[in-house]
Amino acid sequence: TKVAYHLGLTGPAFSAQTACSSSLVAVHLAAGLLRQGEADVMLAGGVLIDPGLTGGYRYRPQHIFSADGDCRPFSDDATGTVGASGVGVVVLKTLRQARRDGDTVYALITGSAINNDGAQKMSYTAPSLAGQREVIRTALSRAGRTGADLGYVEAHGTGTRLGDPIEVGALRQAFDVTESGRCALSSVKSQLGHLGAAAGVVGLVRAVLAVHHATLPPNLNFRAFNPEIGPDPTPFHIPTEATPWPGGRQRVAAVSSFGIGGTNAHVIVE
């Protein structure tokens, strides 16, 4: 509402709070409001500014923070995530409106979904394979896509021993693709750390730029797959440096964001 006041915006203005998935949930809600004709343009974003992060932290076993200050999503030596400060905002319009206004269109959101895990998991803060799988399947269905169409997934990828294998398992089941190495898997948290409420929109920005520039972004600090993911990562591969989008493939990417408390969001961009 403060942004609406300062910029003179008169459409829907509200905050969405679903912990770490907040800003990707906001993107899903904003896209729906645009489709309903509630606004001509929507700003969707997230902010996490924590001055205390500059002081570091003391490692605690069994908690989510890394033992050495590095976030290594999906790697066998991953020990957790790292906190970060940042902000991300995207401008959303219907494609017809954007073309009419002469805007640069970086990517098109063709499908998105949100859900909640409910009670069928180990604890309130634990991730759920079933919940993640279903939100991915729903977003793919709404986009008119299958797992075989995806060239890149911008993962939630926190680098935790529990979360990463569940995320890969959910993606595998939702995609149902048996071709080895067909889809790149990466997480911006390997570069920036975990931006909390801003994590989802920052991941979306990265995926949009990947689609726009036809470049698969790297997953830093990756050595080998977490053994709990298994020796065969089909259909995924982890790019450790920026690489061109595979030739002859449509540029279709997905973004995942999962919040403590079980609210999951998944978005398809192309």
DRENFI-16515 format. One record per residue: chain; x, y, z of N, C-alpha, C, O, CB in turn; residue number from 1. Coordinates in steps of 0.2 Angstrom, whole numbers. Atoms other than C-alpha are relative to their C-alpha. Glycine has a CB too. Layout:
<recs>
REC   mol    n_c1    n_c2    n_c3   ca_c1   ca_c2   ca_c3    c_c1    c_c2    c_c3    o_c1    o_c2    o_c3   cb_c1   cb_c2   cb_c3   seq
REC     A       X       Y       Z       X       Y       Z       X       Y       Z       X       Y       Z       X       Y       Z   NUM
...
</recs>
This chain:
<recs>
REC   mol    n_c1    n_c2    n_c3   ca_c1   ca_c2   ca_c3    c_c1    c_c2    c_c3    o_c1    o_c2    o_c3   cb_c1   cb_c2   cb_c3   seq
REC     A       4      -6       0       0       0       0       4       6       0       2      11      -3      -5       0       6     1
REC     A      -5      -6       0      15      12       3       2       1      -7       3       7      -9       6      -1       5     2
REC     A      -2      -1       7      21       9     -15      -6       3      -4      -5       7      -8       2      -7      -3     3
REC     A       6      -3       3       3      12     -21      -1       8       1      -2      12      -3      -6      -4       1     4
REC     A       1      -7      -2       3      29     -12       5       4      -3       4       9      -6       1       0       8     5
REC     A      -5      -4       3      20      35     -18       0       0      -7       2       5     -10       7      -3       3     6
REC     A       0       0       7      17      30     -36      -7       2      -3      -7       2      -9       2      -7      -2     7
REC     A       7      -2       3      -1      35     -37      -4      -6      -3      -7      -5      -8       1       5      -5     8
REC     A       3       6       3      -7      17     -41      -7      -1       3      -8      -1      10       4      -6       1     9
REC     A       7       0      -3     -26      14     -39      -3      -7      -1      -9      -8       1      -4       5      -3    10
REC     A       3       7       1     -28      -5     -43       1      -4       7       3      -1      12       4      -3      -5    11
REC     A      -1       4      -6     -27     -19     -30       7       1       2      12       0      -1      -1      -8      -2    12
REC     A      -6      -1      -3     -13     -16     -18       0      -4       7      -4      -2      11       2       7       1    13
REC     A       0       4      -6      -9     -29      -4       7      -4       1      11      -5      -4      -6      -5       0    14
REC     A      -5       4      -1       4     -40       4      -2      -7       1      -7      -9       3       4       3       7    15
REC     A       1       8      -1       6     -59       3       5      -2       4      11      -1       3       0      -3      -7    16
REC     A      -5       3      -5      15     -68      17      -1      -7       0      -5     -10       4      -1       4       7    17
REC     A       0       7       0      19     -86      14       7      -2       2       9      -7      -1      -3      -3      -6    18
REC     A      -7       2      -1      37     -86      21       4       1      -6       3       5     -10       0      -7       4    19
REC     A      -5       0       5      50     -90       8      -3       0      -7       0       2     -12       5      -6       1    20
REC     A       3       0       6      37     -92      -6      -4       6      -1      -7       6      -7      -4      -6      -1    21
REC     A       4      -6       0      29     -75      -3       0       3      -7      -5       5     -10       2       5       5    22
REC     A       0      -4       6      35     -66     -19      -2      -4      -6      -5      -1     -11       7       3      -1    23
REC     A       2       4       6      32     -80     -31      -8      -1       0     -11      -1      -5       3      -7      -1    24
REC     A       7       0      -1      14     -82     -24      -3       7      -2      -8       7      -5      -1      -1       8    25
REC     A       3      -7       3      12     -63     -27       0       0      -7      -5       3     -10       5       5       3    26
REC     A       0       0       7      17     -66     -45      -6      -4      -3     -10      -1      -7       6      -3      -3    27
REC     A       5       4       1       4     -79     -46      -7       4       1     -11       4      -4      -1      -7       4    28
REC     A       7      -4      -2     -10     -68     -38       0       6      -5      -6       7      -8       1       2       7    29
REC     A       0      -6       5      -5     -53     -49      -2      -2      -7      -6       1     -10       7       3       0    30
REC     A       2       2       7      -6     -63     -65      -7      -2       0     -11      -1      -6       4      -7      -2    31
REC     A       7       1       0     -23     -69     -60      -5       6       0     -10       6      -3      -2      -4       6    32
REC     A       4      -7       0     -29     -51     -57       0       3      -6      -5       6      -8       3       4       6    33
REC     A       0      -3       7     -23     -46     -74      -5      -4      -4      -8      -1      -8       7      -1      -2    34
REC     A       5       4       4     -33     -60     -82      -7       2       1     -11       1      -3       2      -8       1    35
REC     A       7      -2      -1     -48     -55     -73      -2       7      -1      -8       9      -1      -1      -1       8    36
REC     A       1      -7       2     -46     -37     -79       0       5       6      -3      10       6      -7       1      -3    37
REC     A       0      -4      -6     -44     -30     -61       5       6      -1       5      11       3       2      -4       6    38
REC     A      -5      -5       1     -29     -20     -67       3       0      -7       3      -5     -10       6       0       5    39
REC     A      -3       0       6     -19     -15     -83       7      -2       1      10      -5      -4       0       7      -3    40
REC     A      -7       1      -1      -2     -17     -75       1      -2       7      -3       1      12       5       5      -2    41
REC     A      -1       2      -7       4     -26     -59       8       0       1      11      -2      -3      -3      -6       2    42
REC     A      -7       1      -3      20     -24     -49       0      -6       5      -4      -5      10       3       7       3    43
REC     A      -1       5      -5      25     -40     -40       7      -1       2      11      -1      -2      -3      -7      -3    44
REC     A      -7       1      -2      40     -42     -29       0      -2       7      -5      -4      10       3       7      -1    45
REC     A      -2       2      -7      48     -46     -12       6       4       2      10       5      -2       1      -7       0    46
REC     A      -6      -4      -3      60     -38       0       2      -4       6      -2      -6      10      -2       7       2    47
REC     A      -3       2      -6      71     -45      13       6       5       2      12       4      -2       2      -7       0    48
REC     A      -6      -4      -2      83     -32      21       1      -1       7      -3       1      12      -2       8      -1    49
REC     A      -2       2      -7      92     -38      37       7       2       1      12      -1      -1      -1      -8       1    50
REC     A      -7      -3      -2     106     -27      43       4      -5       4      10      -4       4      -1       7       4    51
REC     A      -3       5      -5     110     -41      56       4      -5      -4       9      -8      -1      -4      -3       4    52
REC     A      -3       5       3     116     -52      42       8       1      -1      12      -4      -2      -3      -1      -7    53
REC     A      -7      -2       0     133     -43      41       4      -3       5      10      -3       5       1       7      -1    54
REC     A      -4       2      -6     138     -50      58       1      -8      -1       4     -10       4      -4       1       6    55
REC     A      -1       7       0     138     -68      52      -5      -4       4     -10      -1       7       7      -2       1    56
REC     A       5       5      -4     130     -83      62       5      -5       3      10      -7       0      -6      -2      -4    57
REC     A      -4       6      -3     136     -97      73      -4      -6      -2     -10      -7      -1       0       1       8    58
REC     A       3       6       3     133    -114      65      -3      -4       6       0      -5      11       6      -4      -4    59
REC     A       3       5      -5     121    -126      74      -2      -6      -4      -6      -5      -9      -6       4       3    60
REC     A       1       6       3     120    -144      69      -8      -1      -1     -12       1       4       3      -6       3    61
REC     A       7       1       1     103    -149      62      -5       6      -2     -11       5      -2      -3      -4       6    62
REC     A       3      -6       2      98    -131      58       1       1      -8       5      -3     -11       2       6       4    63
REC     A       0      -1       7      96    -124      40       6       3      -3       7       3      -9      -6       3      -2    64
REC     A      -5      -4       3     111    -114      39       7      -4      -1       8      -8       3       2       6       5    65
REC     A      -6       3       2     127    -119      31       6       0       5       7       4       9       3       3      -6    66
REC     A      -5       0      -5     142    -125      41       6       4      -1      10       6       3       3      -8       1    67
REC     A      -6      -4       2     155    -115      31      -2       7      -3       3      10      -6       4      -4      -4    68
REC     A       2      -7       3     145    -100      24      -1      -1      -7      -2       4     -11       6       5       1    69
REC     A       1       1       7     143    -108       7      -7      -4      -1      -8      -8       3       6      -3      -4    70
REC     A       6       3       2     126    -113      -1       2      -5      -6       3      -2     -11      -6       5      -1    71
REC     A      -2       5       6     129    -129     -12      -7      -4      -2      -7     -10       0       5      -4       2    72
REC     A       7       4       2     111    -134     -19       2      -6      -4       6      -6      -9      -4       5      -4    73
REC     A       0       6       4     110    -152     -24       7      -4       1       7      -9      -2      -2       1      -7    74
REC     A      -6       3       0     128    -156     -20       1      -5       6      -2      -4      11       6       6       0    75
REC     A      -1       5      -5     135    -170     -10       3       2       7       3      -1      12       4      -6      -2    76
REC     A      -3      -4      -6     144    -158       2      -4       5       2      -1      10       6       7       2      -2    77
REC     A       5      -5      -2     129    -147       5      -1      -1       7      -3      -6      10      -6       1      -4    78
REC     A       2       0      -7     126    -142      23      -5       5       2      -7       5       8       7       1       4    79
REC     A       5      -5      -2     113    -129      22       0       6      -4       4       7      -9       0       2       7    80
REC     A       0      -6       4     109    -112      16       3       6       3       6       5       9      -8       2      -2    81
REC     A      -3      -6      -3     115     -94      19      -5       5      -1      -8       6      -6       7       1      -4    82
REC     A       4      -5       0     105     -79      23       2       6      -5       9       7      -5      -2       3       6    83
REC     A      -2      -5       4     105     -64      11      -5       6       0     -11       5       2       2      -2      -7    84
REC     A       5      -5       1      97     -47       9      -1       2      -7       4       2     -11       3       7       4    85
REC     A       1      -2       7      89     -41      -7      -7       2      -1     -11       1       3       3      -5      -5    86
REC     A       7      -2       2      74     -35     -17      -1      -2      -7       4      -1     -11      -1       8       2    87
REC     A       1       1       7      66     -40     -33      -7       2      -2     -12       1       2       1      -7      -2    88
REC     A       7      -2       2      51     -33     -43       0      -1      -7       4       0     -11      -1       8       2    89
REC     A       1       1       8      44     -38     -60      -7       4      -1     -11       5       3      -1      -7      -1    90
REC     A       6      -3       2      31     -28     -70      -3      -5      -5      -1      -8      -9       2       7      -5    91
REC     A       4       5       4      17     -39     -77      -5       4      -3      -9       8      -1      -3      -5       5    92
REC     A       5      -2       4       5     -35     -91      -3      -6      -4       1     -11      -5       2       6      -4    93
REC     A       2       5       5      -6     -46    -102       5       2      -7       7       7      -8      -7       1      -2    94
REC     A      -4      -1       6       4     -49    -118      -3       5      -5       1       9      -8       1      -7      -4    95
REC     A       3      -5       5      -9     -39    -129       2       7       3       3      11      -2      -7      -1       0    96
REC     A      -1      -7      -3      -7     -24    -117       7       2      -1       9       8      -3      -2       1       7    97
REC     A      -7      -2       0      12     -25    -117       2       2      -7       6       6      -9       4      -6       2    98
REC     A      -2      -1       7      13     -26    -136      -3       7      -2       0      11      -6      -3      -5      -5    99
REC     A       4      -7       2       0     -11    -138       4       6       3       5      11       0      -7       0       3   100
REC     A      -4      -5      -3      11      -1    -126       7       1      -3      11       5      -1       0      -1       7   101
REC     A      -6       0       2      27      -5    -135       6      -2       5      11       0       4       2       7      -3   102
REC     A      -5       2      -6      36     -13    -120       4      -6      -3       3      -9      -8      -4      -3       6   103
REC     A      -4       6       1      50     -25    -121      -3      -6       4      -3      -5      10       8       2       2   104
REC     A       3       6      -3      43     -42    -117       6      -5       1       9      -8      -4      -6      -3      -4   105
REC     A      -6       5      -2      57     -53    -108      -2      -7       0       1     -11      -2       3       2       6   106
REC     A       3       7       0      46     -68    -106      -8       0       1     -10       5       4       4      -4       6   107
REC     A       7       1      -1      28     -74    -105      -1      -5       5       1     -11       5      -3      -2      -7   108
REC     A       3       4      -5      20     -82     -90      -5      -4      -3     -11      -1      -4      -1       3       7   109
REC     A       5       3       3      10     -96     -97      -4      -5       4      -9      -7       3       3      -5      -6   110
REC     A       4       4      -5       5    -106     -82       3       1       7       9       2       8       0      -7      -1   111
REC     A      -3       0      -7       7    -105     -63      -5      -3       5     -11      -4       3       1       8       2   112
REC     A       4       3      -5       0    -113     -47       2       1       7       8       2       8      -1      -8      -2   113
REC     A      -2       0      -7       0    -112     -28      -4      -6       3     -10      -7       1      -1       7       3   114
REC     A       4       5      -5      -5    -125     -15       3       0       7       8       4       8      -1      -7      -3   115
REC     A      -3       1      -7      -2    -130       3       1      -8       1      -3     -12      -1      -4       3       5   116
REC     A      -1       7      -1       5    -147       9      -5      -3       5      -6      -9       5       7      -1       4   117
REC     A       5       3      -5      -8    -149      23       4      -3       5       9      -1       7      -4      -5      -4   118
REC     A      -3       3      -6      -4    -160      37       4      -7      -1       7     -10       3      -5      -2       5   119
REC     A      -3       6       1       3    -175      28       8       0      -1      11      -1      -7      -3      -3      -6   120
REC     A      -8      -1       0      22    -172      32       2      -1       7      -1      -1      12       2       6      -3   121
REC     A      -3       2      -6      34    -175      46      -1       6       5      -2       5      11       7      -1       0   122
REC     A       1      -6      -5      32    -157      54      -3       6      -4      -2       6     -10       6       1       4   123
REC     A       2      -6       3      25    -140      50       5       3      -4       4       6      -9      -2       5       6   124
REC     A      -5      -3       4      42    -134      44       3      -4      -5       7      -2      -9       5       2       5   125
REC     A      -3       5       4      46    -150      34      -3       1      -7      -9       3      -8      -1      -7       2   126
REC     A       3       0       6      44    -150      15      -4      -6      -2      -3     -11       2       5       1      -6   127
REC     A       4       6       2      32    -162       6       1      -2      -7      -1       3     -11      -8       1       2   128
REC     A      -1       2       7      36    -172     -10      -7       1      -3      -8       3      -9       2      -7       0   129
REC     A       7       0       4      17    -174     -14      -2       7      -1      -5       8      -6      -5      -4       5   130
REC     A       2      -7       1      13    -155     -11       4       3      -6       1       6     -10       1       4       6   131
REC     A      -4      -3       5      27    -150     -22      -1      -3      -7      -2       1     -12       8      -1       1   132
REC     A       1       3       7      24    -163     -36      -7       3      -3      -7       4      -9      -1      -8       2   133
REC     A       7      -2       3       5    -158     -37       0       8      -2      -3       9      -7      -5       0       5   134
REC     A       0      -7       2       9    -139     -38       4       1      -7       2       5     -11       3       5       5   135
REC     A      -4       0       6      22    -142     -52      -5      -3      -6      -5       0     -11       6      -5       0   136
REC     A       5       3       5       9    -154     -62      -5       5      -2      -7       6      -8      -3      -6       3   137
REC     A       5      -4       1      -4    -141     -60       2       6      -5      -1       8     -10      -4       3       6   138
REC     A      -3      -6       4       7    -126     -67       1      -3      -7       0       1     -12       6       2       3   139
REC     A      -1       2       7      12    -137     -82      -6      -1      -4      -6       1      -9       4      -7       1   140
REC     A       7       1       4      -6    -142     -86      -3       7      -2      -5       7      -8      -4      -4       5   141
REC     A       3      -6       2     -11    -124     -86       4       4      -5       1       7      -9       0       5       6   142
REC     A      -5      -3       5       4    -119     -97      -1      -4      -7       2      -2     -12       7       0       2   143
REC     A       0       4       6      -1    -133    -109       7      -4      -2       8      -5      -8      -3       4      -6   144
REC     A      -6       3       1      16    -141    -107       1      -6       4      -3      -8       8       6       5       3   145
REC     A      -2       6      -4      24    -157    -101       7       1       2      11       5       0      -1      -7      -5   146
REC     A      -7      -1      -3      40    -160     -92       6      -1      -6      11       2      -5       2      -6       5   147
REC     A      -5       1       6      49    -165    -109       1       7      -3       6       8      -7      -3      -5      -5   148
REC     A       0      -7       3      46    -146    -114       5       4       3       8       9       0      -6       3      -1   149
REC     A      -4      -5      -4      57    -139    -100       7      -1      -2      10      -6      -2      -2      -2       7   150
REC     A      -8       0       1      75    -134    -104       3       2       7       9       0       7       2       4      -5   151
REC     A      -3      -3      -6      78    -126     -87      -5       0       6     -11       2       5       3       7      -1   152
REC     A       4      -2      -6      72    -126     -69       4       4       5       9       2       7      -2      -7       4   153
REC     A      -3      -4      -5      76    -112     -57      -3      -3       6      -9      -1       8      -2       8      -1   154
REC     A       3       4      -6      74    -123     -41       0       5       6       3      10       6       5      -6       1   155
REC     A       0      -3      -6      70    -118     -24       7      -1       3      10       4       6      -5      -3       5   156
REC     A      -7       1      -1      87    -126     -20       3       3       6       8       7       5       3       1      -6   157
REC     A      -3      -4      -6      92    -121      -2       6      -4       2      10      -1       6      -5      -1       5   158
REC     A      -6       4      -3     106    -134       0      -1      -3       6       4      -5       9       6       5       0   159
REC     A       1       4      -6      98    -143      14       0      -7      -1      -2      -9      -7      -6       3       4   160
REC     A       0       8       1     100    -162      16      -6      -3      -1      -7      -7      -4       4      -3       6   161
REC     A       7       2       1      82    -164      18      -4       3      -6      -7      -1     -10      -4       1       6   162
REC     A       4      -4       5      75    -151       6       1      -2      -7      -3      -3     -11       0       7       1   163
REC     A      -2       1       7      85    -154     -10      -2      -7      -3      -5      -7      -8       8       0       0   164
REC     A       3       6       3      81    -173     -12      -7       0      -1     -10      -3      -6       2      -6       5   165
REC     A       7       0       1      63    -170      -9      -2       4      -6      -7       2     -10      -4       3       6   166
REC     A       1      -4       6      63    -156     -22       1      -4      -7      -3      -3     -11       4       6       0   167
REC     A      -1       4       6      71    -167     -35      -4      -5      -1      -7      -7      -7       8      -2       0   168
REC     A       5       5       0      60    -181     -31      -7       2      -3     -10      -1      -7      -1      -4       6   169
REC     A       7      -3       2      44    -170     -34       1       2      -7      -4       0     -11      -2       6       5   170
REC     A      -1      -2       7      51    -163     -50       0      -6      -5      -3      -6     -10       7       4      -1   171
REC     A       0       7       4      55    -181     -57      -7      -3      -1      -9      -4      -6       5      -5       4   172
REC     A       6       3       1      38    -187     -53      -5       4      -4      -9       2      -8      -3      -1       7   173
REC     A       5      -4       4      29    -172     -60       2       0      -7      -2       1     -12       1       7       3   174
REC     A      -2      -1       7      40    -171     -76      -1      -7      -4      -3      -7      -9       7       2       0   175
REC     A       1       6       3      39    -190     -79       4      -1      -7       1      -3     -12      -7      -2      -1   176
REC     A      -4       0       6      54    -189     -92       6      -5       2       9      -5       7       3       7      -1   177
REC     A      -5       5      -1      66    -203     -94       7       1      -4      12      -3      -3      -2      -7      -2   178
REC     A      -6      -2       3      79    -195    -105       5       3       4       4       9       7      -2       5      -6   179
REC     A      -5      -2      -4      95    -192     -96       3       7      -2       4       8      -8       6      -5       0   180
REC     A      -3      -7       2     102    -174     -95      -4       5      -4      -2       9      -7       6      -1      -3   181
REC     A       4      -5       5      87    -166    -104      -1       7       3      -2      11      -1      -7      -4      -1   182
REC     A       2      -7      -3      84    -152     -92       5       2       5       7      -2      10      -7      -1       4   183
REC     A      -5      -2      -5      96    -141     -82      -4       2       6      -9       5       6       3       7      -4   184
REC     A       3      -1      -6      93    -138     -64       5       4       4      11       3       4      -1      -7       4   185
REC     A      -5      -5      -4     101    -123     -54      -4       4       5     -10       4       5       3       4      -6   186
REC     A       3      -5      -5      97    -111     -40       4       6       1      10       6       2      -1      -4       7   187
REC     A      -3      -6      -1     101     -93     -38       3       1       7       7       5       8      -4       6      -1   188
REC     A      -2      -1      -7     104     -96     -19       7      -2       0      11      -1       5      -4      -5       4   189
REC     A      -7       2       0     121    -104     -24       4       6      -1      10       6       0       1      -5      -6   190
REC     A      -4      -6       2     126     -86     -30      -1       5       5       3       9       7      -2       2      -7   191
REC     A       1      -5      -4     117     -75     -18      -2      -1       7      -2       3      12      -6       4      -3   192
REC     A       3       2      -7     110     -85      -3      -7       0       0     -10       2      -6       3       5       5   193
REC     A       8       0      -1      92     -86       3      -2       7       1      -1       9       7      -2      -5       5   194
REC     A       2      -7      -1      83     -70       1      -7       0       3     -11       5       3      -1       3      -7   195
REC     A       6       0      -4      68     -76      11      -6       2      -5      -8      -1     -10       0       4       6   196
REC     A       6      -2       4      52     -67       5       1       3      -7      -3       3     -11      -3       6       4   197
REC     A      -2      -2       7      61     -60     -10       3      -6      -4       4      -5     -10       5       5       0   198
REC     A      -3       5       3      68     -77     -15      -3      -2      -7       0      -4     -12       1      -6       4   199
REC     A       4       2       6      54     -82     -27       1       4      -6       2       2     -12      -7      -1       2   200
REC     A       0      -5       6      54     -66     -38       7       0      -2       8       2      -8      -3       7       2   201
REC     A      -7       0       3      73     -66     -39       2      -6      -4       5      -6      -9       5       0       6   202
REC     A       0       6       4      72     -84     -45      -3       1      -7      -1      -1     -12      -2      -6       4   203
REC     A       4      -2       6      59     -78     -58       4       4      -4       5       3     -10      -7       3       2   204
REC     A      -4      -5       4      70     -64     -64       6      -4      -3       7      -3      -9       3       6       5   205
REC     A      -6       4       3      85     -76     -66      -3      -5      -6       0      -5     -11       3      -5       5   206
REC     A       2       4       5      74     -88     -76      -2       4      -6      -1       1     -12      -6      -4       3   207
REC     A       2      -5       6      67     -74     -87       6       2      -4       6       2     -10      -4       6       3   208
REC     A      -6      -2       4      84     -68     -91       3      -6      -4       6      -6      -9       5       3       5   209
REC     A      -2       6       3      89     -86     -95      -3      -1      -6       0      -3     -12       0      -6       5   210
REC     A       4       1       6      75     -88    -107       1       6      -5       2       4     -11      -8       0       2   211
REC     A      -1      -6       4      78     -70    -114       6      -1      -4       7       1     -10      -1       6       4   212
REC     A      -7       1       3      97     -73    -117       2      -7      -3       7      -7      -5       5       3       5   213
REC     A      -2       7       3      96     -91    -122       6      -3       4      10      -6       0       0       0      -7   214
REC     A      -6       2      -4     108     -95    -108      -2      -4       6      -6      -1      10       5       6       2   215
REC     A       1       4      -6     108    -108     -94       4       2       5      10       2       4       0      -8      -1   216
REC     A      -4      -3      -5     114    -100     -78       3      -6       4       0     -11       5      -3       5       4   217
REC     A      -3       6      -4     126    -110     -67      -2      -1       7      -5       4      10       8       2       0   218
REC     A       1       1      -7     124    -118     -50       7       0       3      11      -5       2      -4      -7       1   219
REC     A      -6      -1      -3     139    -113     -40       2      -5       5      -3      -8       8       2       7       2   220
REC     A      -2       4      -6     149    -124     -28      -2      -7      -1      -2     -11       4      -3       3       6   221
REC     A       2       7       0     142    -140     -35       6      -5      -2      10      -4      -6      -5      -1      -6   222
REC     A      -5       5       1     153    -156     -34      -3      -6      -3      -1      -8      -9       4      -1       6   223
REC     A       4       6       2     142    -171     -36      -7      -1       3      -8       3       8       4      -7       1   224
REC     A       7       0      -3     124    -175     -33       0      -3       7       3      -8       9      -5      -5      -4   225
REC     A       2       2      -7     118    -177     -15      -2      -8       0      -6      -9      -4      -6       4       3   226
REC     A       1       7       0     118    -196     -12      -7      -2       1     -10      -7      -2       4      -4       4   227
REC     A       7       1      -1     100    -195      -6      -4       1      -6     -10      -1      -7      -2       4       6   228
REC     A       4      -1       6      95    -189     -23       1      -6      -5      -3      -8      -9       3       6      -4   229
REC     A      -1       6       3     103    -205     -30       5       1      -6       7       7      -8      -6      -2      -4   230
REC     A      -6       0       5     117    -209     -43      -2       2      -7       2       5     -11       3      -6       0   231
REC     A       2      -2       7     106    -206     -58      -5       6       1     -11       5       3      -4      -6      -3   232
REC     A       4      -6       0      99    -188     -59      -5       1      -5      -8       6      -5       4       6       1   233
REC     A       5      -1       6      88    -191     -74      -7       3       2      -9       1       7      -1      -7      -3   234
REC     A      -2      -3       7      81    -180     -82       4       6       1       5      10      -4      -6       1      -4   235
REC     A      -3      -6      -1      92    -167     -74       7       0      -1      11      -5       0      -2       3       7   236
REC     A      -8      -1       0     110    -160     -76       1       6       3      -3      11       3       3      -1      -7   237
REC     A      -2      -6      -3     118    -147     -66       5       4      -4      11       2      -4       3      -1       8   238
REC     A      -5      -4       3     127    -133     -76       4       3       5       2       7      10      -3       5      -5   239
REC     A      -4      -3      -5     142    -127     -66       3       6      -3       7      10       0       6      -5       2   240
REC     A      -1      -6       3     145    -113     -79      -5       2      -5      -9      -3      -7       8       0      -3   241
REC     A       6      -2       5     134    -103     -90       1      -3      -7       7      -3      -9       1       8      -1   242
REC     A       0       3       6     130    -112    -106      -5       2      -4     -11       4      -2       0      -8       1   243
REC     A       5      -2       5     120    -109    -122      -6      -5       1      -5     -11       3       2       0      -7   244
REC     A       6       4       0     102    -115    -122       1      -5      -5       3      -4     -11      -6       4      -1   245
REC     A       0       5       5     101    -132    -131      -3       2      -7      -8       4      -7      -3      -6       2   246
REC     A       2      -1       7     100    -130    -150      -6      -4      -2      -7      -9       0       5      -1      -5   247
REC     A       6       4       3      83    -134    -158      -5      -1       6     -10      -4       4       2      -6      -2   248
REC     A       5       1      -5      74    -133    -141      -4       7       1      -1      12       1       3      -2       7   249
REC     A       4      -6      -2      60    -121    -137       3       3       7       5      -1      11      -7      -1       1   250
REC     A      -3      -3      -7      65    -109    -122      -6       0       5     -10       5       5       3       7      -2   251
REC     A       6       1      -5      53    -115    -109       4      -1       7       8      -6       7      -5      -5      -1   252
REC     A      -3       1      -7      58    -113     -90      -5       0       5     -11       2       4       6       5       1   253
REC     A       5       0      -6      50    -116     -73       4       3       6      10       2       6      -2      -8       1   254
REC     A      -3      -3      -6      53    -108     -56      -4      -3       6     -10      -3       5      -1       8       0   255
REC     A       3       3      -6      49    -116     -39       2       5       6       7       7       6       2      -7       1   256
REC     A      -1      -4      -6      47    -107     -23      -4      -4       6     -10      -4       5      -1       7       0   257
REC     A       4       3      -5      42    -116      -7       1       3       7       7       4       9       2      -8       1   258
REC     A       0      -4      -6      38    -108      10      -1      -5       6      -4     -10       6      -5       5       0   259
REC     A       1       3      -7      40    -114      28      -8       1       2     -10       6       1       4       2       6   260
REC     A       7       0       0      22    -119      32      -4      -3      -5     -10      -4      -5      -3       7       1   261
REC     A       3       4       5      19    -128      16      -3       3      -6      -6       0     -10      -4      -4       3   262
REC     A       3      -3       6      13    -115       3       5       0      -5      11       3      -5      -2       7       2   263
REC     A      -4       1       5      21    -120     -13      -2       4      -6      -8       5      -7       0      -7      -2   264
REC     A       2      -3       6      22    -110     -29       4      -2      -6      10      -4      -5       1       8       1   265
REC     A      -3       2       6      27    -115     -47      -2       4      -6      -8       5      -7       0      -7      -1   266
REC     A       1      -4       6      28    -104     -63       3      -2      -6       9      -4      -5       2       8       2   267
REC     A      -3       2       7      31    -108     -81       1       6      -4      -4      10      -5      -4      -5      -4   268
REC     A      -1      -6       4      39     -95     -92       3      -2      -6       7      -7      -7       5       5       4   269
REC     A      -3       2       6      44     -95    -110       0       6      -5       3       6     -10      -4      -6      -4   270
</recs>
